């Protein structure tokens, strides 16, 4: 069985994700084979919060090139947006970012 830190790779810190912090929504990059129940339990275990809903998106890797012909792609990845319950505390990691 995978640990919670294998499922949750890193937080996504962008302007849009920081604005959603007021609504108790937080974005994370997760493992490509992670399911919604696994993401829910991993977030609850790592941060000690109650998760209401998990939304996932498969993000395609961008096409990049360096030089004229050797075109390549960045790797595809999976994004999870987690909404916490109203009675749950906020994730302290995101508090100082805004």
Secondary structure by P-SEA (a helix, b strand, c coil): ccccccccccccccaaaaaaccccbbbbbccccccaaaaaaaaaaaccccccbbbbbbbbbbbbbcccccccccccbbbbbbbbcccccccccccccc
